Every structure is written in structure tokens, then in C-alpha cells.
Amino acid sequence: MKSKQEKRIKILPKADICLILEGTYPYVKGGVSGWVHNLIKTQKDLTFNAISILPKNFKPEIKYELPDNLLGISNLYLNELPQGTAFSNRRDKTKLIKFLSVTLSEIIISYDMKSFEKLVHYLSSNKKYMGKKNLIDSVISWEIILKMYKQMMDNSSFLDFFWSWRTLFGGMFSVLLGNIPEASCYHSLCTGYAGLMLARASLEKGKPCALTEHGIYTNERRIELSTADWLYDNENVSLSIDKLEKKTITGFHELWTRFFSTYSHLCYEASDRIITLYEGNRTLQISEGAKKNRTSVIRNGIDLTKYATIEKLKSTKKSSTPTVAFIGRIVPVKDVRTFLNSIAAAKGTIPSIKAYILGPKDEDPEYYSECLNIINDNNLSDTVHIEGEVNILSYLPEIDVLVLTSLSEAQPLVILEAGAAGIPVVATDVGACREMIEGTPDENPQIGHGGIITPLSNSRSTANAIINLLSNNSFYKQCSLNLKKRVEKYYNLETQNSSYNKLYNELIRKDYK
């Protein structure tokens, strides 16, 4: 017998807001998923449905108790298309080949919204024929690939182009042919495939649209692609995202990067409101093509009441052992290696130091093994304690300093949690970390530093920051007080929730005008 939650996934009546999600809620815990769950729960006067865009062959397992105002979830799997009906005459096939080879090239080469609108209209008007039989597994798709190869990349490997085309356009077609639930407004949580779906919803449904980016999707994909050896070829590679006038693409890095940049441009063009978490990201959005007058910042917040008793518990801490903690996944982007090396260096000055690593440890077994080797090589087995996934609240009273060594972040929730508990932070200069710890230039009055910012991958600098905080009592207390004040003033969950409630009601009213 199906559970209540399983049944609700099939029910998609019209809602106030349709969330468009990519690889997150409700099938992944933490991060953006937790943010989405809180958003739905706190907007009690509004109803939601959701599109969850997932990898092919992903087996969804719900990780949250779905709120009552979430009416339903529609799963969309990338590169899974309907079969479609084969064309019965050559004339229709020729028309499709000519239309798609030209239109798809225009969209990717020029980020052309008008060409995208023509594509959406064509697919919708000919939905009966739009599927694997014609778009992927057919002589039609072969001829489209040949034409686009000659137009875009005839100086590169055709075999690589063939498989890249099937993957990239297969993903595009699956999004453009999937079902869109009815809603008064649409809200995407990134500019990738979810952003492509938002652009389509704007055209097909004619409803107001909003985008919230935690991290800048195109920037994150660009970093990933720059390290993907399998994409290299012998041509000169350009990763520029500028609107180039040229009609060719010089390498497979550029091909893949321009796909995600295209989705970003289409999403920005379709969005009535473009939200991010801090000013640095807003600047990046504008540089990627977002219209400045549509952009704004809504900071993430936390429930301050959860942390009200932490400081009292810290004052009664039984052990005088100086304790630092890393809170996050044990994966390369978090640079746990630098954290461990900084603890080894700090131990030379503070022999009694204790370090916790709190977070999942099974996502990258090879990297986890490398971290264990660092612990063994530096005789840290009695110093570093890897606890895995835990209730962070229960550990906060024991922690004196939080350390983040990440290579990339947006607005880390753990800094807010530490700040609410009066715990100073050492963090790398990524994302919003600096403005969270030091404040923004327009902070009035200036509150002061809530910790120390360090360079990327610099264990010596991180160790010195830890030593400074743990050895200088007056500096420690001032940082503790400053960070707590800043979190209470600028990062309150109630402020975040009211900002989104205002945004949604403005968009819904716009729908009914």
C-alpha cells in the first residue's frame, strides 16, 4: 500500500508557486534541500508544487516529511524522452532537420531568446512527433548532427561532437518536453536545467517568474569543466562567456560551457525577479547578463531561538581543552586536507588542542582515505575526532572556534549557526564568508570582526588564525560578541521568510492583473 507521501507525488493541482528544483529536494538532505523545506513550511498561507529535475536512472527516496502545503512533486529525468510518433513523409523530416539545425545553433552561439521562443513553440505545436524516434534515435537526428557539426565545430573530433550532442541536446529536449504543473508563478533555484525550465514556463504559461541562486551555477560549472580532462582536444580552448559574434566554437570545453551559459542567459531574461544571497553574487549575476534592476539580495537566516541557550552551556563547559571544529562534508571542495594540516601546525603551539570533523564522510572514499593518511602521518589520532553526521546543536557548546577551509561556498549556514552561539570563525575568502565575518562596507554602525579570513589552501595562515583566537582572550571575546550581533541583526530567519512572502504575494498579484 502506498504511503500518503508517495500518493501525493502524483497529484498536481494548480498551486500558488511552482518550485523548479535540480537534484535536490526532497531526495537529498541538507544544503539547498533544507532551505527549500524551510521555505515551504514557513509560507503557510501559500500552496506549492514542484518539479524535481533528476539524473537518468536516479532512484528517488524522499528524505523529508512533506509539508501539507506542498501539493505535489513531478519528477523529470534528464535524457529520458517520450518515444514520439515517426514522421510519415520526407517533407516533414526535411523541415524538422532544417529548423532544428539552424535554431539550436542560434540559441547556443548567440544566446538568442527569440530563437528559443521559436523552438518552444515548435516543440509544443508538434508534440505528437517530438520524442526519441525523431530527435535522438533517427536519421533525422543524424542529419541534424552533421549540419550542426559543419556549422559549429568542423575542426574538432566528430565522434566527440556526436556524443556531446546527444548528451547536451538530450538533456535540453527532456526539459523542453516535460510536463509543467499549473501555478500562479514559477520559482527556480538555479540557472541550469531548472533555469531552462523556468524560461520555458515563462513563455508557455505567461506567468511571473523568479530565480534564487545560492551559488552562481555557470561559475560552478565552469570550475568543474576546467578540470575535466576528458573534454580536452587539440584545438585552442576558450572559456569566455562573452556574447561572441563568431559562428563557430573552438573546443569541447567551450561547447559545454556555452550550453550552461545559454541556460543562464535564458533564465535571467525570463525572470521578473533575480535573487541571490550577497552582493558579490549579485555582481556576478549582472556580469553574466542579468538586468541590474531585476536583481536583489535576500540573505539567508537562521532560527535564533534554537541557539539561545548555547552560550550558557558554553559557560559551564566542563573541559578547558581548546576545541576547534570543521563542519561539512569530507570532499575536495571543502579542502579538509588544509584543515588537518592547520591542526598539525597549531598543535606545535597549543599541544592540548582538540579538533572535531562533523559531517558526512562517505561521499568520496578516496579523499576520505587521504585525510586519514594525513591524520596518521602527523600523529593526530588523539587530536582529531571524525564524528560523521551528527546533531550540530549538541556539539556547539564544546566548540571554541569554527574553521572553514572551503575552496567554494555561497553563504555557509554553519557560520550563522556558530555566530548565533557566540563562536568566532576562521574561514577562507570565498562566497559571502568575508562579509559575514567582517561586515559589509555599508554596515551601520560597523560591528567589527567576528573572526579571521584566510587565503585558500593555506594551512599556515589558518593555523595562525586559530592560535590567535585561542591565545588572545580579549580578541576572542570581542569576535564572539561581534559575530553574534551581526547574525542577530542581519541574518534572522524571520526576515528571510517575510522577504519571500512579500516577493511571492507581489508575483501572485501580478498574475491576476
VONUMAR-397568 format. One line per field, with one value per residue (C-alpha): residue number from 1; x, y, z. Coordinates in Angstrom, 1 decimal. Layout:
BEGIN
n c(NUM;...) $
u c(X;...) $
v c(Y;...) $
w c(Z;...) $
REM end
This chain:
BEGIN
n c(1;2;3;4;5;6;7;8;9;10;11;12;13;14;15;16;17;18;19;20;21;22;23;24;25;26;27;28;29;30;31;32;33;34;35;36;37;38;39;40;41;42;43;44;45;46;47;48;49;50;51;52;53;54;55;56;57;58;59;60;61;62;63;64;65;66;67;68;69;70;71;72;73;74;75;76;77;78;79;80;81;82;83;84;85;86;87;88;89;90;91;92;93;94;95;96;97;98;99;100;101;102;103;104;105;106;107;108;109;110;111;112;113;114;115;116;117;118;119;120;121;122;123;124;125;126;127;128;129;130;131;132;133;134;135;136;137;138;139;140;141;142;143;144;145;146;147;148;149;150;151;152;153;154;155;156;157;158;159;160;161;162;163;164;165;166;167;168;169;170;171;172;173;174;175;176;177;178;179;180;181;182;183;184;185;186;187;188;189;190;191;192;193;194;195;196;197;198;199;200;201;202;203;204;205;206;207;208;209;210;211;212;213;214;215;216;217;218;219;220;221;222;223;224;225;226;227;228;229;230;231;232;233;234;235;236;237;238;239;240;241;242;243;244;245;246;247;248;249;250;251;252;253;254;255;256;257;258;259;260;261;262;263;264;265;266;267;268;269;270;271;272;273;274;275;276;277;278;279;280;281;282;283;284;285;286;287;288;289;290;291;292;293;294;295;296;297;298;299;300;301;302;303;304;305;306;307;308;309;310;311;312;313;314;315;316;317;318;319;320;321;322;323;324;325;326;327;328;329;330;331;332;333;334;335;336;337;338;339;340;341;342;343;344;345;346;347;348;349;350;351;352;353;354;355;356;357;358;359;360;361;362;363;364;365;366;367;368;369;370;371;372;373;374;375;376;377;378;379;380;381;382;383;384;385;386;387;388;389;390;391;392;393;394;395;396;397;398;399;400;401;402;403;404;405;406;407;408;409;410;411;412;413;414;415;416;417;418;419;420;421;422;423;424;425;426;427;428;429;430;431;432;433;434;435;436;437;438;439;440;441;442;443;444;445;446;447;448;449;450;451;452;453;454;455;456;457;458;459;460;461;462;463;464;465;466;467;468;469;470;471;472;473;474;475;476;477;478;479;480;481;482;483;484;485;486;487;488;489;490;491;492;493;494;495;496;497;498;499;500;501;502;503;504;505;506;507;508;509;510;511;512;513) $
u c(0.0;1.4;2.1;0.5;3.7;4.0;0.4;0.9;3.7;1.1;-1.3;-0.5;-3.4;-2.7;-0.7;0.3;4.0;5.7;9.3;11.7;14.5;17.6;19.0;17.8;14.6;13.1;15.6;18.8;19.3;20.8;22.0;19.6;17.1;16.9;16.4;13.6;11.9;12.0;10.7;7.6;6.9;7.2;4.9;1.9;-0.6;0.6;0.5;3.4;4.0;7.4;9.3;12.4;14.9;16.9;19.7;18.7;18.2;18.1;16.1;14.2;13.8;12.0;14.2;11.8;8.3;6.5;4.6;0.8;1.0;3.2;0.5;2.7;6.0;6.7;9.9;11.7;14.6;17.3;17.9;14.6;12.3;8.9;9.0;7.0;5.5;7.7;7.1;5.2;6.7;10.1;8.9;8.1;11.5;13.4;11.5;12.4;16.1;16.4;14.5;16.4;19.9;19.6;17.6;19.6;22.8;21.4;20.4;23.9;26.0;24.1;22.0;19.1;15.8;13.7;15.2;14.4;10.9;10.5;11.9;9.5;6.6;7.6;8.0;4.7;2.9;4.3;4.3;3.0;6.2;8.7;10.4;13.3;12.2;12.8;15.1;17.6;17.5;16.8;18.2;16.8;19.0;22.0;21.5;20.9;24.2;26.1;24.7;25.4;28.9;29.7;28.2;29.9;32.9;34.1;37.7;37.2;36.6;33.2;32.9;33.3;30.8;28.3;28.3;28.4;25.4;23.4;24.1;23.6;20.6;19.1;19.1;17.7;14.9;13.9;13.4;11.5;9.2;8.5;5.2;4.9;2.4;0.0;0.8;0.3;4.1;7.3;10.4;13.7;16.6;19.3;20.0;21.0;18.3;16.0;16.6;15.9;12.6;11.8;12.4;10.1;7.4;7.6;6.9;4.3;2.4;2.8;3.2;5.5;8.9;11.6;15.1;17.1;20.7;22.6;25.8;26.3;25.6;27.6;30.6;30.4;30.1;33.0;35.2;34.1;34.7;38.1;39.3;37.6;40.4;38.0;36.8;40.2;41.0;43.8;42.1;42.5;40.0;38.1;36.1;34.8;31.1;31.0;28.4;30.8;29.9;31.7;29.7;32.0;33.1;36.7;36.7;34.6;35.2;33.7;30.8;29.8;30.4;28.3;25.4;25.2;25.8;22.9;20.6;21.7;21.0;17.6;16.7;17.8;15.9;12.7;12.9;10.9;13.0;16.5;17.6;20.9;22.4;25.0;26.3;29.3;27.0;24.7;27.7;28.4;24.8;24.9;28.2;26.6;23.7;21.1;19.4;20.5;17.0;15.7;18.4;18.3;19.8;17.8;20.2;19.6;18.7;18.5;16.1;17.8;15.7;17.5;20.8;19.6;20.9;24.2;26.2;25.0;26.0;29.4;30.0;29.5;31.8;33.4;36.7;39.2;40.6;40.7;38.4;38.0;35.6;35.2;31.6;30.9;31.3;34.7;35.1;37.8;35.8;35.8;39.6;39.7;43.3;44.2;42.2;44.1;47.4;46.5;45.6;49.0;50.7;48.6;49.4;53.0;51.9;48.8;49.7;46.3;44.2;41.3;39.6;36.2;35.2;31.4;29.8;29.2;32.4;31.2;30.7;34.3;36.0;39.3;39.5;38.5;41.3;43.8;42.5;43.1;46.6;47.3;46.0;48.3;51.3;51.1;50.2;46.8;44.8;44.3;43.7;41.3;37.9;35.9;32.3;30.3;26.8;25.7;23.3;25.4;23.4;24.7;28.3;28.2;28.7;32.0;33.4;35.6;36.4;34.7;37.1;36.1;38.8;36.4;37.5;34.0;31.0;27.9;26.7;27.6;24.9;27.4;28.9;25.5;25.0;28.4;27.7;24.3;26.1;28.9;31.6;34.2;35.0;38.2;37.2;38.7;37.9;35.1;31.5;29.9;32.4;34.2;31.0;29.6;32.7;33.9;30.6;29.8;31.1;27.7;27.1;25.9;27.1;30.2;30.1;33.7;35.3;33.7;36.8;39.6;39.6;42.4;43.7;42.8;44.7;47.0;47.4;50.0;47.7;44.8;46.9;48.0;44.4;43.4;46.3;45.5;41.9;42.6;45.6;44.2;41.2;40.2;40.3;38.3;35.6;35.3;35.0;32.4;30.3;30.6;29.6;26.6;25.5;25.8;23.9;21.1;20.8;21.2;20.6;17.4;15.2;12.1;13.4;14.2;10.7;8.9;11.0;10.0;6.3;6.4;8.0;5.5;2.5;3.8;4.2;0.8;-0.9;0.9;-0.5;-4.1;-3.7) $
v c(0.0;3.4;5.9;9.3;11.0;8.6;9.2;13.0;12.9;12.0;14.9;18.2;20.7;24.3;25.9;29.5;28.7;26.0;25.5;24.2;22.2;20.4;17.4;18.5;18.4;16.2;13.5;15.0;16.1;19.4;22.5;23.8;21.0;22.1;25.7;24.6;22.6;25.5;27.9;25.8;25.2;28.9;30.1;28.6;30.9;29.7;26.4;24.9;22.2;21.3;19.9;17.9;17.5;14.3;12.4;9.5;6.2;8.1;6.2;8.8;8.3;11.0;12.3;14.8;14.8;16.7;19.8;19.9;23.0;21.1;19.7;17.5;16.8;16.0;14.1;14.9;12.7;14.1;12.5;10.5;11.5;10.2;7.9;10.2;9.3;8.9;11.3;9.7;11.8;13.1;16.7;16.9;15.4;17.9;20.7;19.5;19.0;22.5;24.1;22.4;22.6;26.4;27.2;25.1;26.7;30.2;29.5;28.2;30.5;33.8;33.1;34.1;34.4;34.8;31.5;29.8;31.1;29.6;26.3;26.1;27.0;24.4;21.6;22.4;22.6;19.3;17.5;14.3;13.9;15.2;12.3;9.8;8.5;11.8;13.8;11.3;7.8;8.5;9.5;12.9;13.4;12.1;14.7;17.5;16.5;16.6;20.0;21.5;19.9;21.7;25.0;25.0;22.6;21.1;21.5;19.1;15.4;14.4;11.4;13.6;16.1;13.3;12.0;15.5;16.5;13.5;14.2;18.0;18.2;15.1;16.9;20.0;18.1;16.2;19.6;21.2;18.2;17.5;18.4;21.8;21.9;24.9;27.7;31.4;31.9;29.9;29.9;28.3;27.6;27.7;28.6;25.2;22.8;24.3;27.7;26.3;25.0;28.4;30.1;27.7;28.2;31.9;31.5;28.7;29.7;33.5;33.7;35.8;34.1;34.4;33.0;32.4;31.5;30.3;29.8;31.1;28.0;28.9;29.8;26.4;24.5;26.5;25.4;21.7;21.8;23.4;20.2;17.7;16.1;14.1;17.3;18.4;18.3;19.7;22.9;26.3;26.3;29.4;29.6;33.1;33.6;36.9;37.2;36.4;37.3;34.3;31.4;28.6;27.1;26.3;23.3;21.0;22.9;25.9;23.9;22.5;25.8;27.8;25.4;26.2;29.9;29.8;28.4;31.2;33.9;32.5;32.2;35.7;37.1;35.2;36.2;39.1;38.9;37.6;36.9;35.9;35.8;38.5;41.4;39.6;37.1;39.9;41.5;38.1;37.7;41.1;40.3;37.1;39.0;39.7;43.0;45.1;46.5;42.9;41.8;42.0;40.3;38.3;37.0;33.5;33.5;31.1;30.5;32.4;30.8;27.4;28.9;31.0;28.6;27.6;30.4;29.5;25.9;27.1;29.0;25.7;23.7;21.1;20.7;23.6;21.9;24.4;22.9;23.7;22.2;21.7;21.3;19.9;17.0;15.4;16.2;18.0;21.3;21.6;21.2;19.1;18.4;22.0;21.9;18.8;20.3;23.5;21.5;19.8;23.2;24.7;21.7;22.8;26.0;24.6;20.9;20.3;21.4;19.2;19.1;17.7;17.0;16.9;15.9;13.1;11.0;8.6;10.8;10.5;7.4;8.1;11.6;10.4;7.9;10.7;12.6;9.6;9.3;13.0;12.2;9.2;10.9;13.8;11.7;13.4;10.3;11.6;15.1;14.9;13.2;12.4;12.1;11.8;13.2;14.5;16.9;20.0;21.7;19.1;19.8;23.6;24.1;22.2;24.3;27.3;28.1;27.1;26.6;26.5;25.8;25.6;26.3;27.4;28.5;30.7;31.8;29.0;28.2;26.9;30.4;31.7;28.8;29.5;33.2;32.7;30.6;33.2;31.1;33.0;31.7;31.2;30.9;31.2;34.2;32.6;33.4;35.6;34.5;37.8;40.0;37.5;37.7;41.3;43.0;44.9;48.4;49.9;48.2;50.9;51.1;49.0;46.0;44.7;41.4;38.2;36.1;35.9;35.5;33.4;32.7;29.5;26.3;27.9;25.7;28.0;31.0;29.0;27.7;31.2;32.4;29.5;30.2;34.0;33.4;30.7;32.6;36.1;36.1;39.8;39.4;36.1;37.7;40.7;38.4;36.3;39.3;40.9;37.8;37.2;40.8;40.6;37.4;38.7;41.9;40.8;37.0;36.4;33.7;35.8;38.5;35.9;34.4;37.8;38.9;35.8;36.1;39.7;38.5;35.7;37.9;40.6;38.0;36.4;39.8;40.5;37.2;38.4;41.9) $
w c(0.0;-1.0;1.8;1.9;0.6;-2.3;-3.4;-3.2;-5.8;-8.4;-7.5;-9.2;-8.9;-9.6;-6.8;-5.9;-6.6;-8.6;-7.5;-10.1;-8.5;-9.8;-8.0;-4.5;-2.5;-1.4;-2.3;-0.9;2.7;3.8;1.8;-0.7;0.1;3.7;2.5;0.3;3.0;5.4;2.7;2.0;5.7;6.7;3.8;5.4;3.6;0.2;-1.7;-3.7;-6.2;-7.5;-10.5;-9.4;-12.3;-11.7;-13.4;-15.6;-13.6;-10.3;-7.7;-5.7;-2.0;0.0;2.8;4.3;5.8;3.1;4.3;3.9;1.6;-0.9;-3.2;-5.3;-6.9;-10.6;-11.3;-14.6;-15.6;-17.9;-21.2;-20.9;-23.7;-24.8;-27.9;-30.1;-33.5;-36.6;-39.4;-42.3;-45.2;-46.2;-46.4;-42.7;-41.9;-44.1;-42.5;-39.0;-39.9;-41.3;-38.4;-35.6;-37.1;-37.6;-34.4;-32.0;-33.3;-32.9;-29.3;-28.3;-30.4;-29.7;-26.5;-28.7;-26.8;-30.0;-31.4;-28.1;-28.2;-31.8;-30.5;-27.6;-29.9;-32.5;-30.0;-28.4;-31.7;-32.9;-29.6;-31.2;-33.2;-30.6;-28.9;-29.2;-32.6;-34.3;-32.0;-30.9;-32.4;-36.1;-39.5;-38.7;-35.7;-37.6;-40.3;-37.7;-36.0;-39.3;-40.2;-36.8;-36.7;-40.0;-38.7;-35.3;-34.8;-38.1;-36.9;-33.9;-33.4;-35.0;-32.6;-29.6;-31.0;-31.7;-28.1;-26.7;-28.9;-27.7;-24.1;-24.2;-26.5;-25.0;-21.7;-23.3;-25.1;-21.9;-20.1;-23.0;-23.4;-19.8;-18.1;-16.3;-13.4;-13.3;-10.9;-10.4;-10.5;-11.1;-9.0;-10.0;-7.5;-10.2;-13.8;-15.1;-16.4;-13.8;-15.3;-18.8;-17.5;-15.9;-19.3;-21.0;-18.3;-18.8;-22.5;-22.3;-19.2;-19.4;-15.6;-13.4;-12.7;-10.0;-9.6;-6.4;-6.9;-3.8;-5.8;-9.4;-11.4;-14.5;-12.4;-10.6;-13.9;-15.4;-12.5;-12.9;-16.7;-16.4;-14.5;-16.8;-18.8;-21.0;-22.6;-23.9;-27.6;-29.6;-30.5;-28.8;-25.9;-24.9;-21.7;-22.4;-21.7;-23.7;-26.5;-29.3;-32.9;-34.3;-35.6;-34.6;-31.3;-30.8;-28.4;-26.3;-23.1;-24.8;-26.2;-22.8;-21.0;-23.5;-23.0;-19.3;-20.1;-22.6;-19.9;-17.6;-20.1;-21.0;-17.3;-16.5;-19.4;-18.3;-14.6;-13.2;-10.0;-9.7;-6.1;-4.5;-1.0;-1.0;-3.1;-4.5;-6.2;-7.4;-9.2;-10.8;-12.0;-13.6;-15.3;-16.6;-18.3;-15.5;-15.8;-12.7;-12.0;-11.6;-9.1;-5.3;-2.2;0.3;2.9;4.4;8.0;11.0;13.8;16.6;19.3;18.7;19.8;22.8;25.4;23.7;25.3;28.8;28.1;26.8;30.1;32.0;29.7;31.9;29.9;29.4;26.3;23.4;20.8;17.1;14.6;10.9;10.0;6.5;4.0;3.7;0.0;-2.0;-2.4;1.4;1.5;4.6;4.0;4.7;7.9;9.1;8.2;10.1;13.2;12.9;12.7;15.6;17.8;17.9;19.8;21.6;22.4;24.1;21.1;20.1;16.7;15.5;12.0;11.8;8.6;6.1;5.3;2.7;-0.4;-1.6;-0.1;-1.9;-0.5;3.0;2.8;2.0;5.1;7.3;6.0;7.0;10.5;10.8;9.2;11.7;14.8;15.1;16.0;19.6;18.5;15.5;16.1;12.9;14.2;10.9;10.6;14.0;15.6;15.4;18.2;20.7;19.8;19.7;23.5;23.2;20.3;20.8;17.2;13.9;10.9;7.2;4.6;1.6;-1.9;-2.8;-0.8;-1.2;2.3;4.7;7.2;9.7;10.1;11.1;13.5;15.1;15.2;16.9;19.5;20.0;18.4;16.3;12.9;10.8;7.1;3.6;1.5;-0.6;-1.2;1.5;4.2;4.4;4.7;7.2;9.4;8.8;7.7;4.5;3.7;4.3;7.7;10.0;12.7;11.9;14.2;13.8;13.0;14.1;13.3;10.8;7.0;5.5;2.0;0.1;0.8;3.3;6.3;8.0;7.8;9.1;12.0;12.9;12.9;15.2;17.5;17.6;18.7;21.2;22.8;22.9;25.3;24.8;21.0;21.2;23.3;21.0;17.9;19.7;20.6;17.1;15.2;17.4;17.0;13.2;12.9;15.1;13.2;9.5;9.4;11.2;9.6;10.3;8.0;5.2;5.5;5.4;2.4;0.4;1.5;0.2;-3.1;-3.7;-3.0;-5.4;-8.1;-7.5;-7.6;-10.9;-12.3;-11.5;-13.0) $
REM end
